[in-house]
C-alpha cells in the first residue's frame, strides 16, 4: 500500500497495550485533527532486513 504526502491514515482498529492489557484503538478517532508522521522499517530477521537494511542499525541481524 503506497502512502503519499497528504493522504489520510487508513481508518482501522489496532491493538494497543492499556492498563488492563490489550485494548482496541481506532486510528480514525485517535488521529482525528492531527498531523501524523508514518514510518516503517523491515522486520528483524527478514530477508529485507538482512540484505538491505541501513548498515549498522539492525543489531539483531548481525
DSSP file (Angstrom, degrees, kcal/mol; ACC not computed):
  #  RESIDUE AA STRUCTURE BP1 BP2  ACC     N-H-->O    O-->H-N    N-H-->O    O-->H-N    TCO  KAPPA ALPHA  PHI   PSI    X-CA   Y-CA   Z-CA
    1    1 A X              0   0    0      0, 0.0     2,-0.3     0, 0.0     0, 0.0   0.000 360.0 360.0 360.0 117.1    0.0    0.0    0.0
    2    2 A X        -     0   0    0      2,-0.0     2,-0.4     0, 0.0     0, 0.0  -0.629 360.0-162.6 -83.6 140.4    1.6    3.3   -1.1
    3    3 A X        -     0   0    0     -2,-0.3     2,-0.3     4,-0.0     6,-0.0  -0.990   6.5-166.8-124.7 132.1    1.1    6.3    1.1
    4    4 A X    >   -     0   0    0     -2,-0.4     3,-2.3     4,-0.1     2,-0.0  -0.764  37.6 -78.7-115.5 161.9    1.7    9.8   -0.2
    5    5 A X  T 3  S+     0   0    0     -2,-0.3     3,-0.1     1,-0.3    -1,-0.1  -0.359 119.9  23.2 -56.5 131.7    2.1   13.2    1.5
    6    6 A X  T 3  S+     0   0    0      1,-0.3    -1,-0.3    -2,-0.0     2,-0.0   0.239  90.6 131.5  93.4 -12.9   -1.4   14.5    2.3
    7    7 A X    <   -     0   0    0     -3,-2.3    -1,-0.3     1,-0.1     2,-0.3  -0.355  60.3-114.1 -67.6 152.4   -3.0   11.1    2.4
    8    8 A X        -     0   0    0     -3,-0.1     2,-0.2     1,-0.1    -1,-0.1  -0.661  30.2-107.5 -84.3 144.5   -5.2   10.2    5.3
    9    9 A X        -     0   0    0     -2,-0.3    22,-0.1     1,-0.1    -1,-0.1  -0.536  49.0 -98.8 -65.5 133.8   -4.1    7.4    7.6
   10   10 A X        -     0   0    0     -2,-0.2     2,-1.1     1,-0.1    -1,-0.1  -0.248  32.3-117.7 -56.9 142.8   -6.4    4.4    7.0
   11   11 A X        +     0   0    0     16,-0.1     2,-0.3    17,-0.1    -1,-0.1  -0.725  59.7 140.0 -85.2  99.6   -9.2    4.1    9.5
   12   12 A X        -     0   0    0     -2,-1.1    15,-2.9    13,-0.1     2,-0.5  -0.878  53.3-112.3-135.2 165.8   -8.6    0.7   11.1
   13   13 A X  E     +A   26   0A   0     -2,-0.3     2,-0.3    13,-0.2    13,-0.2  -0.915  38.5 175.8-103.1 125.4   -8.7   -0.8   14.5
   14   14 A X  E     -A   25   0A   0     11,-2.8    11,-2.6    -2,-0.5     2,-0.4  -0.768  29.6-108.7-120.8 167.9   -5.4   -1.8   16.0
   15   15 A X  E     +A   24   0A   0     -2,-0.3     2,-0.3     9,-0.2     9,-0.2  -0.801  33.4 177.3 -99.1 140.7   -4.3   -3.2   19.4
   16   16 A X  E     -A   23   0A   0      7,-2.5     7,-3.0    -2,-0.4     2,-0.7  -0.962  37.0-102.6-135.9 155.1   -2.5   -1.1   22.0
   17   17 A X  E     -A   22   0A   0     -2,-0.3     5,-0.2     5,-0.2     2,-0.1  -0.698  45.5-179.8 -83.9 118.6   -1.4   -2.0   25.5
   18   18 A X  E >   -A   21   0A   0      3,-2.8     3,-1.3    -2,-0.7     4,-0.0  -0.365  47.0 -84.2-103.6-174.3   -3.8   -0.5   28.1
   19   19 A X  T 3  S+     0   0    0      1,-0.3     3,-0.1    -2,-0.1    -2,-0.0   0.814 130.4  36.4 -62.3 -31.4   -3.8   -0.6   31.8
   20   20 A X  T 3  S-     0   0    0      1,-0.4    -1,-0.3     2,-0.0     2,-0.2   0.103 127.7 -83.5-110.6  21.6   -5.7   -3.9   31.8
   21   21 A X  E <  S+A   18   0A   0     -3,-1.3    -3,-2.8     2,-0.0    -1,-0.4  -0.721  88.1   5.5 111.6-164.0   -4.0   -5.5   28.8
   22   22 A X  E     -A   17   0A   0     -2,-0.2     2,-0.3    -5,-0.2    -5,-0.2  -0.271  64.5-177.2 -60.3 137.1   -4.6   -5.2   25.1
   23   23 A X  E     -A   16   0A   0     -7,-3.0    -7,-2.5    -4,-0.0     2,-0.2  -0.963  28.6-107.5-133.1 151.0   -7.3   -2.7   24.0
   24   24 A X  E     -A   15   0A   0     -2,-0.3     2,-0.4    -9,-0.2    -9,-0.2  -0.541  30.9-168.6 -75.5 143.0   -8.7   -1.7   20.7
   25   25 A X  E     -A   14   0A   0    -11,-2.6   -11,-2.8    -2,-0.2     2,-0.6  -0.986  13.4-145.8-134.5 123.3   -7.7    1.7   19.2
   26   26 A X  E  >  -A   13   0A   0     -2,-0.4     4,-2.5   -13,-0.2     3,-0.3  -0.799   5.4-154.2 -89.9 118.8   -9.5    3.2   16.2
   27   27 A X  H  > S+     0   0    0    -15,-2.9     4,-2.6    -2,-0.6     5,-0.2   0.843  92.1  58.9 -64.5 -33.6   -6.9    5.1   14.1
   28   28 A X  H  4 S+     0   0    0    -16,-0.3     4,-0.5     1,-0.2    -1,-0.2   0.907 113.0  38.5 -61.0 -42.0   -9.6    7.4   12.7
   29   29 A X  H  4 S+     0   0    0     -3,-0.3     3,-0.5     2,-0.2    -2,-0.2   0.908 117.2  50.2 -73.2 -43.4  -10.6    8.6   16.2
   30   30 A X  H  < S+     0   0    0     -4,-2.5    -2,-0.2     1,-0.2    -3,-0.2   0.887 118.5  35.8 -65.7 -41.3   -7.0    8.7   17.5
   31   31 A X  S >< S+     0   0    0     -4,-2.6     3,-2.2    -5,-0.2    -1,-0.2   0.432  83.1 135.0 -94.4   0.3   -5.5   10.7   14.7
   32   32 A X  T 3  S+     0   0    0     -3,-0.5     3,-0.1    -4,-0.5    -3,-0.1  -0.261  80.9   2.4 -56.2 127.3   -8.5   13.0   14.0
   33   33 A X  T 3  S+     0   0    0      1,-0.2     2,-0.3     0, 0.0    -1,-0.3   0.597 110.8 109.6  74.6  11.9   -7.5   16.6   13.6
   34   34 A X    <   -     0   0    0     -3,-2.2     2,-0.4     2,-0.0    -1,-0.2  -0.836  68.8-123.3-118.4 155.2   -3.7   15.8   14.0
   35   35 A X        -     0   0    0     -2,-0.3     2,-0.4    -3,-0.1    -3,-0.0  -0.834  35.6-162.2 -91.7 137.1   -0.8   15.8   11.6
   36   36 A X        -     0   0    0     -2,-0.4     2,-0.5     2,-0.0    -5,-0.0  -0.951  17.5-151.7-127.5 139.6    0.9   12.4   11.6
   37   37 A X        -     0   0    0     -2,-0.4     2,-0.5     2,-0.0    -2,-0.0  -0.957  17.8-163.2-107.7 125.1    4.3   11.1   10.5
   38   38 A X        +     0   0    0     -2,-0.5     2,-0.3     2,-0.0   -35,-0.0  -0.928  16.2 163.2-111.5 127.2    4.2    7.5    9.4
   39   39 A X        -     0   0    0     -2,-0.5     2,-0.3     2,-0.0    -2,-0.0  -0.964  11.5-172.2-139.1 159.5    7.4    5.5    9.1
   40   40 A X        -     0   0    0     -2,-0.3     2,-0.3     0, 0.0    -2,-0.0  -0.988   6.5-162.1-148.8 153.6    8.3    1.8    8.9
   41   41 A X        -     0   0    0     -2,-0.3     3,-0.1    12,-0.0     8,-0.1  -0.937  38.3 -88.9-132.0 156.5   11.3   -0.4    8.9
   42   42 A X        -     0   0    0     -2,-0.3     2,-0.1     1,-0.1     3,-0.1  -0.324  52.1 -99.7 -62.5 148.9   11.8   -4.0    7.8
   43   43 A X    >   -     0   0    0      1,-0.1     3,-1.5     2,-0.1     6,-0.4  -0.407  45.1 -95.3 -67.7 144.7   11.1   -6.7   10.4
   44   44 A X  T 3  S+     0   0    0      1,-0.2    -1,-0.1    -2,-0.1     3,-0.1  -0.316 107.6  16.8 -60.3 142.9   14.1   -8.2   12.2
   45   45 A X  T 3  S+     0   0    0      1,-0.3    -1,-0.2    -3,-0.1     2,-0.2   0.581  94.8 127.3  69.0  14.1   15.4  -11.4   10.7
   46   46 A X  S <> S-     0   0    0     -3,-1.5     4,-2.5     1,-0.1    -1,-0.3  -0.616  74.8-109.7 -92.0 160.6   13.6  -10.9    7.4
   47   47 A X  H  > S+     0   0    0      1,-0.2     4,-2.2    -2,-0.2     5,-0.3   0.883 119.2  51.8 -56.7 -39.5   15.4  -11.1    4.1
   48   48 A X  H  > S+     0   0    0      1,-0.2     4,-2.8     2,-0.2     5,-0.5   0.924 110.7  47.7 -64.1 -43.1   15.0   -7.4    3.5
   49   49 A X  H  > S+     0   0    0     -6,-0.4     4,-1.0     1,-0.2    -2,-0.2   0.928 114.9  45.4 -62.8 -45.2   16.4   -6.6    6.9
   50   50 A X  H  < S+     0   0    0     -4,-2.5    -1,-0.2     1,-0.2    -2,-0.2   0.847 125.6  29.0 -68.6 -34.5   19.4   -8.9    6.4
   51   51 A X  H  < S+     0   0    0     -4,-2.2    -2,-0.2    -5,-0.2    -3,-0.2   0.777 133.7  17.7-100.2 -29.6   20.2   -7.8    2.9
   52   52 A X  H  < S+     0   0    0     -4,-2.8    -3,-0.2    -5,-0.3    -2,-0.1   0.309  82.9 122.8-133.1  10.1   19.2   -4.1    2.6
   53   53 A X  S  < S-     0   0    0     -4,-1.0     2,-0.2    -5,-0.5     3,-0.1  -0.284  79.9 -77.1 -72.3 162.5   18.7   -2.6    6.0
   54   54 A X    >>  -     0   0    0      1,-0.1     3,-2.0     2,-0.1     4,-0.7  -0.432  62.5-105.1 -59.7 122.7   20.6    0.6    6.9
   55   55 A X  T 34 S+     0   0    0      1,-0.3    -1,-0.1    -2,-0.2    -3,-0.0  -0.225  98.8   9.6 -56.9 135.0   24.1   -0.8    7.8
   56   56 A X  T 34 S+     0   0    0      2,-0.2    -1,-0.3    -3,-0.1     3,-0.1   0.371 106.2  91.4  81.9  -4.0   24.9   -0.9   11.5
   57   57 A X  T <4 S+     0   0    0     -3,-2.0     2,-1.4     1,-0.2     3,-0.2   0.887  72.3  63.9 -89.2 -42.4   21.4   -0.1   12.6
   58   58 A X    ><  +     0   0    0     -4,-0.7     3,-0.9     1,-0.2     4,-0.3  -0.641  56.0 172.1 -88.7  88.6   19.9   -3.6   13.0
   59   59 A X  G >  S+     0   0    0     -2,-1.4     3,-0.9     1,-0.2    -1,-0.2   0.790  75.4  62.7 -66.5 -28.1   22.0   -5.2   15.7
   60   60 A X  G 3  S+     0   0    0      1,-0.2    -1,-0.2    -3,-0.2    -2,-0.1   0.769 100.4  53.8 -67.8 -24.9   19.7   -8.2   15.8
   61   61 A X  G <         0   0    0     -3,-0.9    -1,-0.2     1,-0.2    -2,-0.2   0.463 360.0 360.0 -91.8  -1.9   20.6   -9.1   12.2
   62   62 A X    <         0   0    0     -3,-0.9    -1,-0.2    -4,-0.3    -2,-0.1   0.499 360.0 360.0 -75.3 360.0   24.4   -9.1   12.7
